[in-house]
Amino acid sequence: MKTLYIIHGWTYTVEPWTKTIEILRDKYKIEVKMLHVPGLTEQSQKVWTINDYVRWAKRELPDQAVVLGHSNGGRILMNLTIKHPKKLSHLILLDSAGIYEKSLKRDILRGLSKAFGIFKRVPILRKIFHKLVGASDYAHAPENMKKTLANMHESDKNLDPSRIKVKTSILWGENDQITPLRQGKKLHELISGSTFYSSEKWRHAPYIDDPKGLAKAINEVLA
């Protein structure tokens, strides 16, 4: 039985992964080991940097592991394999974060993040801030993880996917509104020798949208 490690994205529960994991195990004979990310599905009070997460992943994963990273998990794994090129044998990026796109929205969010104390005290401003962020992840995050999320976004400025030399498979949702399809195509362009697959059935979380299709796609890249 093959073993696949997964580093999930910015979420506080891995329960939505259950169906995909069951299909991988029962139909495709792939054992899944889900890592619990500190500050998200594993309790932590500290503010994390990308280098902290790289050290954590290096410690938790065996050498020559086959690993799938979803969203922020993909960001962590790209940084890991750049710093430690021989650590993984196969990297699978699922709707990965990590592509830095300078935009007015990002500049606004950076400024708002610095002033979040004021926004937190004014309900209407807080609502506007959360809408601009575009996800409940930030709204529901404890203070240390708000700062951690800002650190993750900032780290993308220094991430160079073209330095990734490990075998890489890229899986993407064509209707992803969080990490748009263009970002997946950009990663495919930058990572030499990578393969790319997208599905019109998928948004940012294919394990919710289409567990059967995602499990099949994972099995195919592992074949």
N, C-alpha and C positions, 0 to 999 in steps of 0.2 A: 504493500500500500504506500502510495506517495504521500509525502507530508508537505502541506502548504501552511506557512505562517502568514498571519494577517495583522497589519497595523491599521486600525480603524481611523476614521476621520474625526472631526470635531463633534463629538456626541458624548452623551453621558450614560448611554446604555447600548449594549450590543445585541439586545433582544431582536431587533429587526433583521439581523443577519441569520437567524435560526433556520429559516426555510432553505436558504442557499447552502448553508453548511450541511444540512441534512441531505440535500440532493447530491452534493459533492461526495459525501461519505457513502450513502446507500447506492447511488447509481454509478458513480464514477470511481469509487474506491480511493478517494482522496481524503486523507485525514487532515483536518484543519485545526491549527493551534492559534487561537486568537490572543494576542497580547493586550493587556489592559494598560492603557496609556495614563501615566501619572497626571493628575489634575483633571482628568476627564472620567474614565471608568475606574481609576484607582486614586484614592484620596491623596491629595498633596496640597500644602498651604503655600508652597514657594512659587515665585515667578520664574517660569522656565524660558530659556533661550533655545535657539536651534541647536547650539553646541551641547547643551544639557541633554536634549532629546537624542542627539547622535550618540552620546556616551551611553545613555540608557539603552538604546536599541542595540548597540554593539555588545553590551553586556548580556542582554536578554536573548539574542539570536545566536544559534550555533553557526560555526563557520560553514560556508558553502550552502547556506539556507536558500530555499526558494520562498520568496516573500511577495505578498501583494500589499500595496499601500493605497488606501482610499483617501482622496482629498488631502487633508493635512498629513495623513500617514504616508502618502506618496512624497510629500515635501520632505519629511524626515528621512525617508529611505534614499531619496536622491542625494541629499547631503551626506548620508552615511556612505554610500558607495563611491562618492567622489573622494571622501577623506580616507576610506579604507577599500580600495578597489577589489581586493580579493575576498572580502567578507561574504558576499552573496554569489550564488551561482546563476540566479535568474531573478530579475526584478520585473514585477507586474504592476503597472501604474493604472489605477482605476479612477477616472475623473480626478486626476491629481491636482493639488494646489502646487504653486511654486513658480509659475510664470508671472513675472512682474510686469504690470501694465500701468504706466503712469497715466493718471486720469484726474479730471477735476474732482470726481467723487472721492477718490483716494486722498487727495489733498485736503478736501473738506473733512473727511473722517479723521485724518491725522490731527487737524486742528481741534475738532470736536472732542476727540479722545483726551486731549490735554486739558480740556475745560469740562470734563464729564461731571466733576463735582457740582458745578452750577446746574447742568442739565438734570442731574439726579434730583435736585430740589424743586425743579419747576416741571410739573406733570406734562404740560403741553410740549415743552421743549424736549423732555425725555422721550415722548412718543415720536416726535420728529426724528430724533437721533436714532432710535431703534428702526424706524422705517428706512432711513438712509443706509444703515448698516445692512438691511436687507435679509436678516435672518434672526431667529430667536436665540441662536447660539450665544450671541453677545449679550442679549437682554437678560438671559438667565444665568450667565456666568458669574461666579464669585469674582471679587475684585482682582485677586491674583491671576485669574485666568483671562480677564479682560486685558491685563498688561501682557500676559503671555501671548494672546492672540495678536496684539500689536507687534510684539517681537517677531512672531512668525511672518507677518506681512512684510516687516522691514527687512527680514533676512533674505527675502526673494530678490532684493537688489543685487545681492552678491552670489546668487546661485547661477551656475553656468552648466546647464544640462549637456552641453557638447563635450564635457569632460567625463561623462558616464561611458564606461567601456564594457560593462557587464552586459550579458544578454538581457534585452529589455523588450517586453510586450506591453503595448498601450491599448487599453480598453476604454471606450468613451460613450457617453450618452449624447446623441445628436440634439436633444432638447434640454441639455444641461444649461441652467441659467446662473449657476454659481461659478463654475469653471467652464466657460463656454467651449464649444467644439473647436473654435479656432486655436485655443490653448493646447488642446490635445494634438492638433495637427502641427503646431509649432514644436512641441516636444518631439514628435515623430521626425520632423525636419532636422532638429538639433542633435538627436541621439543616433549616432551612426549605427546602422544595422538593425534598428528597432523595427518591430512590426506594429501595425495599427489596425484596430477593428472598432467600428462604431455601430450603434443600433438606434433606429428611430423610436424604438419602444422605451428607451432609457432617458431619464433626466439625470440629476446629480447622484441619486442613490439607486443604482440598478438592482441592488439586493432587495429593495422594496418594490420597484416597478416591475421587475421581471426576473424572479429568482431562477426559474428554469433556464431562461436564455443566458443569464450571467454564468450559471454553473456550467452550461455547455461551452460557453466561450472560454472559461478558465480551463476546462478539461482539454480543449483543443490547443491552447497555447502550451499546455504542459505535455502534450502527446509527443 
